């Protein structure tokens, strides 16, 4: 017999109703006066004028706190006017809002009622102000004392037949101190089940870079972008997702550099940037960012780069000095095999696959031919494909053949998402085994970590769904809406005995839960870490610099805990003081945590003193042209296959995207100003020719469906909008379209979901 699954009658995906949509032309620029107005409007609404202005002046400053939004690095000399962007201001306002909710609110509204609100409405309710429990059989959260909450978790953990029945998930906003303690507790408990948001986003980058260069991180520093001759921005929308990057691109242009953007959509931020801190940005025409836009079809970067390499190889034979022969000979292997493989493809074949006009490909070749100071920047537009690892390796091939690795103003630049996602991994949030890391734990901390690899996100989803995992704990994030295959993920969470969310704001993962659920509210990045010694935290930006972050605001409630204190107290409760690690001490003195990090995590040294001010860089072998970690001690030039999608005649290729009013799964508002969409998110962007051929009218309501492994998944009620996107391609916002992404379709080796290349059908909605 099939075991009966306990469920509450909740709306898993949220409502699919429409708002009063407004459509305008896409913006031909990013930021400017409108950016300032949007940032201030949101900040003043949530925080009030004085609280907003005084707090913003401390964000990303040497003596302040790190932005809770993206991981873009801070310059050596941050602007005293304000070192933040529109999205950073929204993220701060979202965290530092004066609105809050607690047990009285949840006594009035059940989880079933709340699930009928959309994700924007849930987030807008305010900060979580006290610990809450949703007991088995109940539909209302109620207050719970911290001590009881810790005991409840500890008792459930003790009841498991195996430590591997527990899953410890981490989002990318946690500090190094919190992430280190969290990973340490999981290992002390006995499992490496440490999935994290990197599994869903940039795992392909880590795998590809480790395979080719020997380190899973980028090689450039912020200042390298200023002096680059060519920057390629591929599969990335910095105007919305990493707006402060536009200032670096602006400096590159002013220093004579060129920008090539490669993306299926032409994004506003890469057309023109109106820097709000400059007169020409406020009153003038701004800075044209992109010199050449290559509108590649979805997931056809490999044929495009192969074509560019093939044309560069011809030039190298004719003229010489196009490729860096000395660098190739001294530092790489595989060049000869790659060039031989390129001969197997015709230019016509590669051109047709890419969808880019030949004259634009030739223009890119001409820009790259005589240059060596080349940087490639990318984000999830490259990573979230079946061949995400291979795609990134193909871009690395270009850099290696040009000798654009390990020299100033050159190299790899994976632009990470959440503010400390890279730091989490550096201090031990990883499901795989690092023997050196484990050995250092054993040597310095006195216990032996488990030697078996744990579960990543995909594995954790399956284990919960199949009943093999009983407890799910999340250090931040919104796992339900971030993961692929929303309905499958919901079923997985609902089959758990206990789900625990360490959170600042309400989201859908608090409503679609295990049989028993806990919400443990914690301080935000902007709030003072109170009640202990040396209570500042550290973070690592996307270019490998570790710096201190010191909150300035009084916590929104007296019934919150810091993440380090929360984790340390849970561990102390579980072990009842009988463990080699003095958990209680660590929860009250963060310097002791940093001492442990220095001993255990690779590259960290004297963090207590060195993290202040601008901080310090972790070691990076690529910057030194040291490839000794790889077989033969040389960087690897690789051969990568062309993508194989095999679309049926009625199928489209869909990529999920963000709106300008969101960061990851957090929805700040319902507008996408840059793309000209207001007050609505249930939109599918389609080429006008595809609309005509399929008899779709503007704003006609359709359903989207994907079919993998003989199973059809459907996302209901989307309005079709004509847009400049390659024929046969579609774009729509996530998390609304995550339901279309199969849980078992992911990138080879990295296991990152295929959220940027989903085969779908667009079906006219049947009239009722």
Phi, psi and omega in degrees: 000146177280130180295134179293132182264129179283127179218145166266158184274069183256154175274106189295315186264353187088172184289154176246029178285162179257155171257185179274093187288147173229134182239133173230177175291147175302149180287136178273012180202166177243156175068230184072198183298326180294324177296316177299314182299317181295318180296314182290322180300314181293317182295313182294323180296317186274328190243341190086157188295306185295313180300320181294308186294318182292325181284319179302326181291346178262350185282130180065020174265160185300326182255015184245211184245153181282142180305134180281003181267246189276173186262019179297137185288157175270144177291164179302323178238089181300147178294130178283343175294322180158118181258065180206165180242181179301314182290328175295319178296321178294319180297318178295313180300321179298320181282320188263018178303150178273354177278143177207160182226150180213207188296328179296320178296315184286339173292331180276325185240126178280165177296329178293317178294317182295329181293345177278355175270152178280173186295327176296316181294323178295313181296328184287353183290337177115185183286147173281129194250351180202157179293143186224152178229139172249102187281157183305128179089348181266160175240005177239132169290150175222162181294149175217140177291148180304316183299319179292322179298314179297319180294321179299314180295314181300317180296318179295320178296318179295334184280349183290146177287332180214144176302334181286001172275001176249145180234131182241098183268148180229133171271174186271010182260354183290150178288166175301319182296314180293315182297319180298312179298320182297311177296323180295318179295317179301317181290321177295325176293328174123018181222152170255023176286080184235062175294153179212174185294339175301327179302331183265346189238289190249017179300326178298324178296313181299317180293311183298316182289324177295320181292326187259327187237349175091008175209139184274025180234164175289166185251348186268159168254165183304317184294338178297326181295330183295326186253009181292147175278324177220131171243124174262122177251107189242132176058042186211147179233078186297332182301328179258317191267331181215063190301330181292344175298332181297328177295322178292320177294324177298317179295322177301315180296318180295334179269010175096003180282165179240149180242128172249123175255137181233109187192146177295335177248142174270107188268146185304317183295336179264002172270304184207142181237120175260094183295116184291351178263007180233148183299319182290342176278326180278318186245342185259202185272355181078196182243123173292122186271303185276127173274331182211120177254124177254105184276080183286149173291157182305127177059036174241030177293323183299309177298327178295312181290324175301318180295317177298315179297320180298317179290323177295324179296322176298315179297321180298322177292322183282318190247334184077161175065017173279312171268153182271089186299321181296314179297314181302316182293318187278325192242354188229163168229151174102357183296315183297318179295321179296312182298324177294320179295323179300331179293344181282348184249143174270148178300323181298317180297312181295321180297316181296319179296319183291326184080004182267134178300144185299325181294330177284323175298316179297323178296320178295318178300317180294324178293323185273335191305311185262014185248148174237336179274082187238134176237137172248121176252142178206166176219215191289348173296344174256329191277329191264059176225161175305323180253034182301319180297314181295323179299314180293321178298327180292321175294323177296324175305315180301314181296319182293318180294331178273357183069022185266046179224133176074022174232157179303145175066026183216157169131196184263142181218075171291120185269104186287158184275264189296157199299333179225029181297326179287323178295321178305313181293320183298328183263007169122004176280094181203141181273342180273173185262126170249104186299322179295318178299312180297321180296322180290326174298314181298319183289315189262336186246352167086014173220161184258115179290158177296146185261357180267137177299148180262196183263138168274190184298312181299316179294323179294319178301313181295317182297318177293318182296324182272002178081010180278338177246138187247335183234132176235123177238134183238122174271085183083179175087179179223076192304317183302315185273343179276327184284163177284168171053068191306316182294319178296316180297320178298315178300321180298312180296320183290345179271358178281152174285323183216133169238138184233128180239119172267112195214161172254328183230158178286138172215179188293337178292346175276349185253331177254098197228179170287183182299321171240143183222143177238142168244120179247107186279139185232168176297152170271168181300329185275354184264150180292133174281108190256160167091008181212196182252142178052045188271055162252163180241173178233156178221163176238126180279179187288355177248015169088016178263132179261130180216159179283150176227122186235110179294157185238345186266149170292133180305147186295340180213152176279355184254028174257162172231153172288155179299315178300316179296319181299312182293317181297320180292320176300314180298317180296322178294318181294312184275348179054037178080356184261072179204148180301332179274131178275083187297320182299320178297318183294326180293341182248355181217098185291338178296328178293325176294316181295326175299319178293317179302316180301325182280331191253319185273135186294129174092344180280134183204129179049043185297326183305319181263327187280343184280346180288159182070231180278351178082200183218155180273139169285154180301147180216108186297329184294325180297337180260006186053040179253106182249028185293343179287343183264156177304128181080356177072022181230151175294149186255120167273129193241158174256124186236134184285157174290150177294149178232107182254323177052062178287139171286165186298335181255015181256150174242163173256120184253136170241141176274146183222168173261154167274171179285346182255034177213159169226119189053234181268000180276122182258113180277332183193181187254015183252147168236080189303318185292328179265001175078029179244125183235138172067025179199146178236346184273072187234142168238120181277129186222146176297135181303325178294322176295322178298314181296317182294333182253008177058042174263134175267156176301129180068017172294142183271129182225168170249146177251135179223145174239150180226111177228141177052043176062021178236132179261130175245138186230136170249122191264149168063079173233143178264133181280130179233124177295137185205158179281092181217147182304146179301137182088355180250152176226159173221143177206157186285146166255153013273003184302330182258005177299336180297341181275346186271113182296142181296335186255018175244113187206170182294141175299132175076321179270338179061030174278132183303153184274046187293346181255005177206078182251129176281123184224162169245147178250118187245133175296137181287133180289133179289143183274000000 
